[in-house]
Amino acid sequence: MLLTDHLSTLRPAEVLSLLIEGYRQSVTYLKFTLQDLILREKLLMRKAAPDRLYLSLNEQSIPENVREYEGMILKYFKNDPDLEWPVKTFINELGRTWKNRLVKREIDKALAPYIQKTFIHKVTGDFSLNPRGHSVKASILAEKHAVRGYVEDHYLRSNNKIKALTIQRGANLMIALGEDSNLMKQVDGALGKVAEGRRARNGEPDFGGFGCGGDFGCNGDSIGCGGD
């Protein structure tokens, strides 16, 4: 891997904004933030049936340094950590309460060393990268290339290494590999094999797939899910 590791330290919303040098649509931030919490195993997805998926809080992996917009998702489990939400119901609720203005404010805070806002930017509600930001963007592009190489080298030989990489980078792995790429689908398959082995050893319930090739769905800017 590389000396820099922005794909582990920055959130997907921040990486996406750096790469395009501006803000994305609200639903894009919501989609990647929710998937990030699932891939990092801060939230667990349980498959009760092929078309019935449920989300719950992973009490063994409580998030640290939570962004305020991540808190908009996690707050639903705050009063009852054992609560399970049907995925489709949960996403509909998030779509109703998600505040993109808050997301942009948090992105501005996290990316403050890397961006600049002129008077025109304040009028248009956007930003541009400063020299340090361009350097970080170049580093992220190099990291994406390195991650792709790592996955290509390991996905057939070590599902556990792919699992560790996914927990470390979350939905930034999707950004690095491409949401609909064959590599991302192979990663999803590797995660499924790790989960199957864990369930066989521990008698755990079925938590289904996590990535673009699995049960969660991530086509375009939608957050499509089956079940209720």
N, C-alpha and C positions, 0 to 999 in steps of 0.2 A: 504494500500500500504506500501512500504518500506521507510526507511530513505534515501536511495540513489535512484536516478532517472536518471541513465545514458541514459535510453531509451528516455528521453525528451531532454537531453542536447547534446548528441552526434548524429551526422548524421548517417543514415543507412550505408553508405560506411565505416564509422569508426567502427561501431558496428560489421559489418560483418568481417572486418579485424582483430579486437580484438578476435572475437570468433574462427576464424580459425588460428589465429596467423600468418598472412601473407596476401598477396594481392589476390584479386579476378580478374576475367576476366573483361575487359573493359565494355562489354555489361551488366554485372551484376551491376556495379556501375552506369551506365547510367540508367538502368531500375529502380533501387531503388531510385535514386535521383529524377528522373522525377515523379515517383509515390509519393514520399515524398512531393514534392511541391504541388501535386494535393490533397493528403489527408490532408495536413495542410491548404489547401484552399489558397495557394499563387497563384496557377493557378486554373482556373475554367474550367470544361469540360461541354460543351453543346451538347446535343443530338438533331440534327436536324431531324434525321430519324434513324431507327434501325441500319443502317450501315453507318451513317454519323455523326462523332464526331468532335467537334471543341474545341480548347484550347484558352483561353484568360487570361490576367493578372487580378488578383483581386485587384483593386485599393484601396479597403477597408482594405487590409491586406498585405501591402508592407513588404517583408522580411527584417529582420534585421540581422546584422552580417553574411552577405552572404559569403559562401565559394566561392573561385574562380571558381570551377567547376560548382557550382549552377549558377554563373553568365554566364557561357557558354550557359545555357538554357534561363535565364531571359533576356539576351541581345536582343533576337529576338523581345521583346515587348518594349524595351527601348525608341525607337523613336516614337512609336505609341501605347500607352497603350490600345487603343480601338481595336487593330488588333486582328483578330481571325485566327488561323491556323488550317487547316484540320489536324487531328491527324496523319494520316499516312504520309502525306507530311512532317509534323514537325519532326516526328521520323526519316524519311529518311534523312532529313537535319542534324539533330543532329548526326546521325551515320557517316555522312561525316565530321563533324567538331569537334567531341568529341576527346579530348586529354587525354589519360589515364596517360601519364607521369605527367601532371599537377595534375590529381586527386591524384596520389600517393604522390606527393610533399605536397599537402594540407593535406592528411591523416597523413603523417610524422609529419607535423607541429601540427595538432590537438592532435595526440597521443604521442607527444614527451615525456611527463612525464611517459609514460607507456611502451615504447619500447626501445630496444637496438639494435645496429648494430655493429657487429664485422667485421673484415676484410672479412671473408667468406660471410657475409651478403651483403657486398658492392659488392662482385663479383657476387653473385647470384641475387642481387637486391631484397632481402627480409629482414625480421626482425624477432626478437623473443621478447617475453614479459619479462620485468624486474619484480622483486617481486611486485611492485606496480601494474603493468599491470595484473599480475595473480590475484591479489586481486580484481581489477576492473572487470575482466572477471567473477570471481565467483559472484560478485554482480549483473552483468548483467544476469547471469543464474538464480539467485534467483528472479530478477525482472521479467524475462520471466514467471516464475512459478506463481508469484503474479498476473501478468496481466491476465494470463489464468484464474485464479480463479475469478478475478474481472469480466471478461467478462462472464464467466459461471453463475455468480450470478446475473448479471444485464441485459443481452441482451434481455431477455423476458420481463423484468419489466420496463426498462427505455431506450428507444432509444436515448433520449437526452444525457444520461450519456455516452453511447457508442460513440455518436457523439463527445462529449467533449474529451473523451479519444483518439479518432482518430486524432482530430486536434492537440492535445498536443504531441502525439508520432509519428504521420505520418506513414511512411513505416516501422518504427521500430515495429509497431504493427503487421505487416505481419511477421517480423522476430520472434516476440514473440509467435505468434499463429501458424505459419507455413503457407506458401503461399497457399497450396491446402487443408488446413484443413477444416473440417466442421465448426469450430468456426469462421474462417475467412469469410466463406461464410455467416454465420449468422450475423456477423458484417456488411458485405456488404448489407444484407437485411435490417438491422436496419437503416443504413445510407440512403437507398432508401426511407424508410418510413418517416424519418425526412425531406428529400428533398420534398417528395410528400406533406407533411403537410405545409411546407413553401410555396410551389408553390400555393397550394390551398388558403392560406391566402393572399398572396401578388401578385398573378397573375404572378409569375416568370416563365421563360422558363425552360425546362427540362434539368437538368444537369446530368442525368443518374447515373450509378453506378461508384464506385471508386476503389473497392478492387479486390481481386482475383476472387470473385464470380461474378463480374459485367462485365462491358463493356470493361475494359481496357486490360484485358488478361495478364496473367503472368505465362506462363508455361515454366519451365526450365529456360534457359538463354536467351530466346527470349523476345521481347517486342511486341508481335503480336497485331495488331489492325485491325479492319474492316474499311470499308469506304475508302475515299481518302482525 
